[in-house]
Amino acid sequence: MPAADGRRSAQRAWCLYDWANSAFATSVVSAILPVYFARTAAKSMPAHDATAIWGYASALALAVTALLSPIVGALADQSRRRKPMLFACVVLGCSGTMALAFTPPGQWNGLLLAFGVAFVTFATGNVLYDSLLPAVAEADEMHRVSARGFAWGYLGGGLLLAVHLAIISMPHRFGLADAAMATRVAFASVAVWWFVFALPLFRSVREPEAGRTGVPARALPAAVFRQLAGTLAGLRTRPDLLRFLIAFWLYSDGIGTIIKMATIYGVEVGLKDQDLMGALLMVQILAAPASLAFGRLAAPLGARGAVLLGIGGYAGISVFAFFLERPWQFWTLAALVALFQGGTQALSRSMFASLVPRERSGEMFGFYSVSEKLAGVAGPVLFALVTQATHGGRLATLTLLPLFLGGAWLLSTVDLERGRKAAGTAG
């Protein structure tokens, strides 16, 4: 197979993993599980308490991921075994997702435990998946390939979510007893979808350090922590990389909180399930072309300019959410999220990839994940605390505004060209 054809095949397989695991992010994390948790598993508690508990559970899962991510990334760099480690994450993540389907209704603590296992392995696996981007794309292709991955993810996640909406809203037509049973079937289908569509990556994408021998197993622990210590010390000598990570920490905090808390906040303010999940399906449909459009915006505006545009959009969204009362407002909010979400995340990922040396991409994407996950800890916890203190989530939406503004300011100070030269990825 010619080299160009092989690279295109690897890129398709890499993007297909986004198609595979986005079903978990869309149907489980964003759309179905928060509603199921509030309506069924936690129906015995007040609505604002269910919102707060969901926020705390999300934060705990993210905190565990934040601790694991740099260690897993460094281990992948030292062992040269990203793909086997990613496969283990896929198996565990799919198992945790399948466990959601078999947790009895009303056992909200068991439901959160299964969610925690699935989410931690999903998010940790994404560190390894992201670190494979330099293996499938040259420096001048990264923005486009990264945006394409997000677009495929939105399409795949949206397609399966549409099926889920059909079976949950009309369970009897599918031979199911009620919406709760249909929801558990939806969880099981996510596990199968994730596993099946992840398989092409393991066949077509090569290890970035193919042909190089990893550190022997007995020496791995010392090598991993030596590399982590060296990277932490080295961040001081890479001011642009460090500044980007802090900026990403700030604005990713706001984005992640909106993604995780929007649906359960909608339940709290009295919106119907059809509006909540229908609007999220619309996000999936609109976000795919929006992600591709953002990838193209990187040419005239630069990747940083396009991301700053997205952050500005999210700042407006956080203010708009404060006034949320009616279904049409939630649909409008969802449409705005669709315009900015995928492109902002995709270009952030490719910008970061251009700032790190390829031979340390696993570890560095671990630190990237730490920035994202620690942000995800802070946002939901703050949202939950304000929700409990005020007996509602309305004021909590405004806590996100300073994070977007601070992240945008700090990102505007990053010298991307200097950072690329320091990483040896300029080209």
Number of C-alpha atoms within 10 A of each C-alpha: 6 6 8 9 10 14 19 14 17 23 22 20 23 27 26 23 26 26 26 24 27 26 27 28 20 26 26 24 20 22 27 26 26 25 23 21 22 24 19 16 24 22 14 11 11 12 20 23 18 24 28 26 19 24 27 21 19 24 25 20 23 27 20 18 28 26 17 18 29 25 20 24 28 28 25 26 27 25 19 22 18 25 20 13 19 23 18 13 21 24 17 19 29 27 18 25 30 23 21 25 23 15 18 12 17 15 13 19 13 17 22 21 17 21 23 22 18 27 26 24 23 25 23 28 27 22 29 28 21 21 27 24 27 21 20 24 18 15 15 12 13 22 28 20 24 30 30 27 26 29 29 25 27 28 24 25 27 26 16 21 26 17 11 24 23 14 22 24 15 16 19 13 11 12 10 16 12 15 17 18 15 24 25 23 19 26 25 20 19 27 26 15 20 24 18 11 17 22 16 17 22 17 11 18 21 16 18 22 16 10 8 10 11 15 16 11 10 8 11 16 16 10 19 23 15 12 19 20 11 11 17 12 11 12 14 12 12 16 16 22 25 17 20 26 23 20 25 26 24 28 28 26 25 27 26 19 24 24 17 22 24 22 26 30 28 23 19 19 16 13 18 13 20 13 17 24 22 17 22 28 25 16 26 27 20 22 29 26 22 23 30 23 18 28 27 18 19 18 12 9 14 14 24 21 17 23 27 22 16 22 24 16 17 26 21 14 21 21 16 16 23 14 13 18 14 13 17 12 14 23 18 16 20 23 19 18 22 23 22 23 25 32 33 27 21 26 28 23 21 23 21 20 27 27 25 24 17 21 15 20 29 31 28 26 27 29 24 26 27 25 21 24 27 22 27 30 25 22 30 30 21 20 26 27 17 19 22 17 12 13 16 20 27 20 17 23 25 18 17 24 18 14 23 28 18 15 24 24 12 17 23 16 12 18 15 21 15 16 22 22 15 18 17 14 18 15 10
